[in-house]
Amino acid sequence: MRAFDTHQHLICPEIFDYPWIDSAPALQRSFTIEQYQSLIKDFPIEGSLFIEVDPHEQQLDKEASHFCQLAENSDNKLKGVIASARPEYPNFERYLDSISHPALKGIRRVLYTQAVDLPSQYLFKENVKQLGPRKLTFDLCVSETQYPACYELIMHCPETTFILDHCGRPQIAEHDFAAWESSLQKLADCPNLYCKLSGIIEQISPQDNALEKLSPYFNTCLELFGADRILWGSDWPVCELGGGLDNWLDCTKQYAAKLSADEQDAWLYGNAAKLYQI
């Protein structure tokens, strides 16, 4: 078994300001690439992508530059960067030019904290459309209420590859599973959308049986997207707000064991290697 982590955060409060972090005391410290590599040393992760951590808006380009430079260091496992951006702004193209770098693999805009219709607004759609020709992906970190707007965005940008973070962020504790499954189906019909089986470990406690709690969601994503459009990510260190990294790695091993060898390799490594040209 081999794996590629498509969703790894690093937090540097000594460099960046994170307005959102006041609501997450457990994350109010440094989380470094060295700590990450120590924690996953017994799991076969061959590389990772840094995912933006939504710093202060004036520091977005600085965060992108900092971690693209870190990815240049062959001594660590960092192989690329998904940078933060604001596609709702008219200077989007100029911003993309300013952060261009060989390690830049894609863009993310945290959307679940924003207006429900933001992904479907015209300027937003036109700007995201520019990512396809640049060979950059776009991560969708959204709430279920934003699925219709995301569908409109994806249909507007057929040349852009999208990634749905964290199984679409279903709210497990108070969840209408059937309604989520039905609404996810329409998104999954978009051939340029991948789905990340990641992140939702933070919604359960370390005492929960992670495989039992999460398997129904993973099964649905696998069924709807197929083995060739699913990705794996740790969501470290945000995963420590819930079930934790160790619990997630154990769950990953157990779920992977239920898959065929081809499905297992596609989910954990192959799809990411192909998508990001690793």
C-alpha positions as CSV (number, residue, x, y, z in Angstrom):
1,M,0.0,0.0,0.0
2,R,1.2,3.5,-0.8
3,A,-0.5,6.9,-0.2
4,F,-0.4,10.5,-1.3
5,D,-1.9,13.1,1.1
6,T,-3.9,15.6,-0.9
7,H,-5.0,17.6,2.2
8,Q,-2.3,18.6,4.6
9,H,-2.3,21.9,6.5
10,L,0.6,23.6,8.1
11,I,0.0,26.5,10.6
12,C,2.6,29.2,11.2
13,P,1.2,31.8,13.7
14,E,4.7,33.3,13.9
15,I,4.4,34.3,10.2
16,F,0.7,34.5,9.4
17,D,-2.5,35.8,11.0
18,Y,-5.5,33.5,11.0
19,P,-8.7,35.4,11.8
20,W,-10.7,32.2,12.1
21,I,-8.4,30.5,14.6
22,D,-9.8,32.2,17.6
23,S,-12.6,29.7,17.5
24,A,-10.2,26.8,17.5
25,P,-7.9,27.1,20.6
26,A,-6.3,23.6,19.9
27,L,-4.9,25.0,16.7
28,Q,-3.4,28.2,18.1
29,R,0.2,27.1,17.8
30,S,2.7,26.0,15.1
31,F,2.2,22.8,13.1
32,T,5.2,22.1,11.0
33,I,6.3,19.9,8.2
34,E,8.7,18.2,10.6
35,Q,5.9,17.4,13.1
36,Y,3.8,16.0,10.3
37,Q,6.5,13.8,8.9
38,S,7.2,12.4,12.4
39,L,3.5,11.6,13.0
40,I,3.0,9.7,9.7
41,K,6.3,7.8,9.7
42,D,4.6,4.5,10.1
43,F,2.1,5.1,7.3
44,P,3.2,4.8,3.7
45,I,2.7,8.4,2.6
46,E,5.0,9.2,-0.3
47,G,4.2,12.9,-0.6
48,S,1.7,15.5,0.3
49,L,0.0,18.7,-0.8
50,F,-0.2,21.8,1.4
51,I,-3.7,23.2,1.6
52,E,-4.1,26.9,2.3
53,V,-5.1,27.7,5.9
54,D,-7.2,30.9,5.1
55,P,-4.8,33.5,6.6
56,H,-5.6,37.2,6.6
57,E,-6.7,38.3,3.2
58,Q,-3.6,40.6,2.8
59,Q,-1.3,37.6,3.4
60,L,-2.7,35.2,0.8
61,D,0.1,35.7,-1.7
62,K,2.7,35.5,1.1
63,E,1.3,32.1,2.2
64,A,1.4,30.8,-1.3
65,S,5.0,31.9,-1.9
66,H,6.2,30.6,1.5
67,F,4.9,27.1,0.9
68,C,5.8,26.9,-2.7
69,Q,9.4,27.6,-1.6
70,L,9.1,24.9,1.1
71,A,8.0,22.5,-1.6
72,E,11.3,23.2,-3.5
73,N,13.1,21.4,-0.6
74,S,13.5,17.7,-1.6
75,D,14.2,16.8,2.0
76,N,10.5,17.0,2.9
77,K,7.5,15.2,1.5
78,L,5.8,18.4,0.3
79,K,5.2,18.1,-3.4
80,G,2.8,20.9,-4.2
81,V,0.6,23.7,-2.9
82,I,-3.1,24.5,-3.1
83,A,-3.2,28.3,-2.5
84,S,-5.9,30.6,-1.2
85,A,-7.5,33.1,-3.5
86,R,-10.6,35.3,-4.0
87,P,-12.3,34.5,-7.3
88,E,-15.0,37.0,-6.4
89,Y,-12.5,39.9,-6.9
90,P,-11.8,41.5,-10.3
91,N,-8.0,41.3,-9.9
92,F,-8.0,37.5,-9.9
93,E,-6.0,37.0,-13.0
94,R,-3.3,39.4,-11.8
95,Y,-3.2,37.6,-8.5
96,L,-2.7,34.2,-10.2
97,D,0.2,35.7,-12.2
98,S,1.8,36.9,-8.9
99,I,1.7,33.5,-7.2
100,S,2.7,31.4,-10.3
101,H,5.2,28.7,-9.4
102,P,6.0,25.1,-10.5
103,A,4.8,23.8,-7.2
104,L,1.4,25.5,-7.4
105,K,-1.1,22.8,-8.2
106,G,-4.5,24.5,-7.5
107,I,-6.6,27.1,-5.7
108,R,-9.0,26.9,-2.8
109,R,-11.6,29.4,-1.5
110,V,-13.2,28.4,1.7
111,L,-16.9,28.8,0.8
112,Y,-19.0,27.3,3.6
113,T,-18.5,30.5,5.6
114,Q,-19.7,32.7,2.7
115,A,-23.0,33.5,1.1
116,V,-24.8,30.4,-0.3
117,D,-24.8,31.8,-3.8
118,L,-21.2,33.0,-4.0
119,P,-20.0,30.1,-6.2
120,S,-22.7,30.8,-8.8
121,Q,-22.0,34.6,-9.1
122,Y,-20.9,35.6,-12.6
123,L,-17.5,37.1,-11.8
124,F,-16.7,34.1,-9.5
125,K,-17.5,31.7,-12.3
126,E,-15.6,33.6,-14.9
127,N,-12.5,33.8,-12.8
128,V,-12.5,30.1,-11.8
129,K,-12.9,29.3,-15.5
130,Q,-9.3,30.7,-16.0
131,L,-7.9,27.9,-13.9
132,G,-8.4,25.2,-16.5
133,P,-6.1,26.6,-19.1
134,R,-3.5,27.2,-16.4
135,K,-3.7,23.5,-15.3
136,L,-4.8,24.5,-11.8
137,T,-7.5,22.7,-9.9
138,F,-10.2,24.3,-7.7
139,D,-11.1,22.9,-4.3
140,L,-14.7,23.2,-3.1
141,C,-14.9,23.5,0.7
142,V,-18.6,24.0,0.9
143,S,-21.8,23.3,2.9
144,E,-24.6,21.1,1.6
145,T,-26.7,24.2,1.0
146,Q,-24.2,25.4,-1.6
147,Y,-24.3,22.2,-3.8
148,P,-26.7,23.8,-6.3
149,A,-24.5,26.9,-6.7
150,C,-21.4,24.6,-7.0
151,Y,-23.1,22.6,-9.7
152,E,-23.7,25.8,-11.7
153,L,-20.1,26.8,-11.2
154,I,-18.8,23.4,-12.4
155,M,-21.0,23.4,-15.4
156,H,-19.7,26.9,-16.3
157,C,-16.1,25.7,-16.2
158,P,-15.8,22.4,-18.1
159,E,-12.0,22.8,-18.6
160,T,-11.4,23.3,-14.9
161,T,-11.0,20.2,-12.6
162,F,-12.8,20.6,-9.2
163,I,-12.2,18.7,-6.0
164,L,-15.0,18.4,-3.4
165,D,-13.3,18.5,0.0
166,H,-14.3,16.2,2.8
167,C,-17.0,14.2,1.1
168,G,-18.9,17.5,0.6
169,R,-18.8,18.2,4.4
170,P,-22.0,16.3,5.5
171,Q,-23.0,17.2,9.0
172,I,-22.9,13.7,10.6
173,A,-24.3,14.5,14.0
174,E,-27.6,15.9,12.8
175,H,-27.7,14.5,9.3
176,D,-30.4,13.5,6.8
177,F,-28.3,10.9,5.0
178,A,-30.8,10.2,2.2
179,A,-31.1,13.9,1.4
180,W,-27.3,14.3,1.3
181,E,-26.9,11.3,-0.9
182,S,-29.5,12.5,-3.3
183,S,-28.0,16.0,-3.6
184,L,-24.5,14.7,-4.0
185,Q,-25.6,12.6,-6.9
186,K,-26.1,15.6,-9.2
187,L,-22.6,16.9,-8.4
188,A,-21.1,13.5,-8.9
189,D,-22.6,13.4,-12.4
190,C,-20.1,16.2,-13.4
191,P,-17.1,14.4,-15.0
192,N,-14.6,17.1,-14.0
193,L,-15.3,16.8,-10.2
194,Y,-13.3,14.6,-7.9
195,C,-14.2,13.8,-4.3
196,K,-11.9,13.8,-1.3
197,L,-12.6,11.1,1.3
198,S,-11.1,13.1,4.1
199,G,-11.8,15.5,6.9
200,I,-15.0,14.2,8.4
201,I,-13.0,12.4,11.1
202,E,-13.1,15.8,12.9
203,Q,-16.9,15.3,13.4
204,I,-16.5,12.2,15.6
205,S,-14.7,11.6,18.9
206,P,-11.6,9.5,19.5
207,Q,-13.8,7.0,21.3
208,D,-16.1,6.4,18.3
209,N,-15.6,3.5,16.0
210,A,-14.4,5.6,13.0
211,L,-14.9,2.9,10.4
212,E,-18.5,2.2,11.5
213,K,-19.4,5.9,11.6
214,L,-17.7,6.9,8.3
215,S,-18.1,3.9,6.0
216,P,-21.6,4.8,4.8
217,Y,-20.3,8.2,3.6
218,F,-17.3,6.6,2.0
219,N,-19.4,3.9,0.3
220,T,-21.7,6.5,-1.1
221,C,-18.8,8.6,-2.5
222,L,-17.2,5.6,-4.0
223,E,-20.4,4.5,-5.6
224,L,-21.3,7.9,-7.0
225,F,-17.8,9.1,-8.1
226,G,-16.3,5.8,-9.0
227,A,-12.8,4.6,-8.0
228,D,-11.1,6.8,-10.6
229,R,-12.4,10.1,-9.1
230,I,-11.8,9.8,-5.4
231,L,-8.8,11.1,-3.4
232,W,-7.4,10.7,0.1
233,G,-6.2,13.3,2.6
234,S,-5.3,13.5,6.2
235,D,-6.7,17.0,7.0
236,W,-3.9,17.3,9.6
237,P,-3.9,19.1,12.0
238,V,-7.6,20.0,11.8
239,C,-8.4,16.3,12.2
240,E,-7.2,16.7,15.8
241,L,-10.3,18.7,16.6
242,G,-12.2,15.4,16.5
243,G,-11.2,11.8,16.0
244,G,-7.6,12.6,15.5
245,L,-4.9,11.6,13.0
246,D,-4.1,8.1,14.5
247,N,-7.8,7.2,14.4
248,W,-8.0,8.4,10.9
249,L,-5.0,6.5,9.7
250,D,-6.4,3.3,11.3
251,C,-9.7,3.9,9.7
252,T,-8.0,4.4,6.3
253,K,-6.2,1.1,6.6
254,Q,-9.4,-0.7,7.6
255,Y,-11.5,0.8,4.8
256,A,-8.7,0.3,2.2
257,A,-8.6,-3.4,3.1
258,K,-12.2,-3.7,2.0
259,L,-11.4,-2.4,-1.5
260,S,-9.9,-4.2,-4.4
261,A,-6.2,-3.7,-5.0
262,D,-6.9,-1.4,-7.9
263,E,-9.5,0.7,-6.0
264,Q,-7.2,0.9,-3.0
265,D,-4.3,2.2,-5.1
266,A,-6.5,4.6,-7.0
267,W,-8.0,6.2,-3.8
268,L,-4.8,6.4,-1.8
269,Y,-2.2,7.3,-4.5
270,G,-2.9,6.8,-8.2
271,N,-5.6,9.3,-8.8
272,A,-3.6,12.1,-7.0
273,A,-0.4,11.2,-8.8
274,K,-2.2,11.5,-12.2
275,L,-4.3,14.6,-11.3
276,Y,-1.4,16.6,-9.9
277,Q,1.3,15.2,-12.2
278,I,3.4,14.1,-9.2
